[in-house]
């Protein structure tokens, strides 16, 4: 890992806090994959989690990289995206839209075998609290945006949408418990094997 990559990872405190929280998710047969920004600082690997619109791993088919994925029954069932900067509606909506248009996760870890997104996918967006000068209006804007996005769901492959905002200390407390509970409950409620029509 280069110095620039390591320095960039040090600034992702919320990514790391949520990454550690996801280790507490309890559901049968899950695998949690994390982008390198969500790993502890002593982890040396650099990992990206690309989503594709088709089964062929080509740059033209790659729509985005996400922060975390939860795989269960050989399907992606949860996508987590964490925003610590650029927390405007266009960025929040952009990652949701590119993820919802994707159909496969393809990675060397699985010998580049396409892992399909499940018939039901939960997209969880975690956004750091705004600075005090923008706090009141931005939080109100986020709540309006989250409510509108929930009404739109399903959007492509994303059938369920949840939105959280807070600081690192918030996610070490009640918000962290809520996030872990939400993801665990969602995964436990899904049928063990899905049959595509």
C-alpha positions in Angstrom: 0.0 0.0 0.0 1.4 3.4 -0.9 1.7 6.3 1.4 -1.1 8.2 -0.3 -3.5 5.3 0.1 -2.6 4.8 3.8 -3.0 8.6 4.5 -6.5 8.6 2.7 -7.6 5.6 4.9 -6.6 7.5 8.1 -9.2 10.1 7.3 -12.1 7.6 7.0 -13.0 7.4 10.7 -16.7 6.8 10.0 -15.9 4.2 7.4 -13.8 2.3 9.9 -16.4 2.7 12.7 -19.2 1.3 10.5 -16.8 -1.4 9.3 -16.2 -2.6 12.8 -19.9 -2.5 13.6 -20.7 -4.8 10.6 -18.6 -7.5 12.3 -21.4 -7.7 14.8 -24.1 -8.6 12.3 -25.5 -12.0 13.1 -27.2 -14.0 10.4 -26.7 -17.5 9.0 -24.1 -18.1 6.3 -23.1 -14.5 5.7 -19.9 -13.0 4.3 -19.2 -9.3 4.9 -16.8 -7.7 2.4 -15.3 -4.3 3.1 -13.6 -1.7 1.0 -10.1 -0.9 2.3 -11.4 2.4 3.8 -13.7 0.4 6.1 -10.9 -1.9 7.4 -8.8 -1.2 10.5 -5.6 0.9 9.9 -3.4 -2.2 10.4 -4.9 -4.0 7.5 -2.5 -3.6 4.5 -4.7 -4.8 1.7 -6.3 -2.5 -0.8 -9.7 -3.8 -1.9 -12.4 -2.3 -4.0 -15.9 -3.8 -4.3 -17.0 -3.2 -7.9 -20.6 -3.7 -9.2 -21.3 -4.5 -12.8 -24.3 -4.3 -15.1 -23.4 -7.6 -16.9 -21.6 -10.9 -16.2 -18.5 -9.9 -18.1 -15.8 -8.1 -16.0 -15.1 -5.2 -18.3 -14.5 -1.6 -17.4 -17.4 -0.6 -19.7 -19.7 -2.8 -17.5 -18.5 -1.5 -14.1 -20.9 1.1 -12.7 -19.5 1.8 -9.2 -17.5 0.6 -6.2 -19.3 0.3 -2.9 -18.0 0.5 0.6 -19.4 -2.8 2.0 -21.4 -5.8 0.8 -23.1 -8.7 2.6 -23.2 -11.9 0.7 -25.6 -14.7 1.7 -26.6 -17.8 -0.3 -24.1 -16.8 -3.0 -26.0 -13.5 -3.6 -25.4 -9.9 -2.6 -28.2 -9.0 -0.2 -27.0 -5.8 1.5 -25.0 -2.9 0.1 -23.6 -0.2 2.5 -22.4 3.1 1.4 -20.7 5.6 3.7 -20.4 9.3 2.8 -18.0 11.5 4.8 -17.6 14.3 2.2 -19.6 15.6 -0.6 -22.8 14.9 1.3 -25.2 16.7 -1.0 -28.3 15.0 -2.5 -26.7 14.5 -5.9 -23.9 12.4 -4.4 -26.2 10.5 -2.1 -28.6 9.7 -5.0 -25.7 8.9 -7.4 -24.3 6.0 -5.5 -27.8 4.6 -4.9 -28.7 4.8 -8.6 -25.5 3.3 -9.9 -25.8 0.4 -7.4 -29.5 -0.1 -8.2 -28.6 -0.4 -12.0 -26.0 -3.0 -11.3 -26.6 -6.8 -11.4 -23.3 -8.5 -10.3 -20.4 -8.2 -8.0 -17.3 -9.5 -9.6 -14.0 -9.9 -7.8 -10.7 -11.8 -7.8 -11.6 -13.2 -4.4 -14.2 -15.4 -6.2 -12.0 -16.1 -9.3 -13.9 -13.3 -11.1 -17.1 -15.4 -11.0 -20.1 -13.1 -11.1 -22.0 -13.0 -7.8 -25.6 -11.8 -8.6 -27.5 -9.3 -6.6 -30.4 -11.0 -4.9 -34.0 -10.6 -5.8 -34.3 -8.3 -2.7 -31.4 -6.0 -1.9 -31.2 -3.6 1.1 -29.2 -0.4 0.4 -28.0 1.3 3.6 -26.6 4.8 3.3 -24.6 6.2 6.2 -23.7 9.9 6.1 -21.5 11.9 8.5 -23.2 14.7 10.4 -22.8 18.1 8.6 -20.8 21.0 10.1 -22.6 23.1 12.6 -23.0 26.0 10.1 -25.0 23.8 7.7 -26.5 21.4 10.2 -30.1 22.3 10.6 -31.0 22.8 6.9 -28.9 19.9 5.7 -30.4 17.4 8.2 -33.9 18.5 7.2 -32.9 18.1 3.5 -31.6 14.6 4.2 -34.8 13.5 6.0 -36.8 14.7 3.0 -34.5 13.0 0.6 -34.5 9.7 2.6 -38.3 9.7 2.8 -38.6 10.3 -1.0 -36.1 7.5 -1.8 -38.0 5.1 0.4 -41.2 5.9 -1.5 -39.4 5.3 -4.8 -38.2 1.8 -3.8 -37.8 -0.6 -5.4 -35.3 1.1 -7.7 -33.7 -1.4 -10.0 -32.1 -4.1 -8.0 -32.5 -2.2 -4.7 -35.8 -3.1 -3.1 -35.2 -1.6 0.4 -33.5 1.6 1.4 -32.4 2.9 4.8 -30.6 6.1 5.7 -28.5 6.9 8.8 -26.6 10.0 9.7 -24.3 10.7 12.6 -20.8 11.0 13.9 -18.3 8.3 15.0 -19.4 8.5 18.6 -23.1 8.2 17.5 -22.3 4.9 15.8 -20.4 3.6 18.9 -23.8 3.9 20.7 -27.5 3.7 19.9 -27.2 4.4 16.1 -24.6 1.6 15.8 -27.0 -0.8 17.6 -29.8 0.2 15.3 -27.7 -0.3 12.2 -26.5 -3.8 13.3 -30.1 -4.7 14.3 -31.5 -3.6 11.0 -29.0 -5.5 8.9 -29.2 -8.6 11.0 -33.0 -8.6 11.0 -33.1 -8.0 7.2 -30.8 -10.9 6.5 -32.7 -13.3 8.9 -36.0 -12.4 7.2 -34.8 -13.4 3.7 -35.6 -16.8 2.3 -32.5 -19.1 2.4 -32.5 -19.8 -1.3 -34.1 -17.6 -4.0 -35.5 -19.0 -7.2 -35.4 -16.6 -10.2 -38.3 -16.6 -12.6 
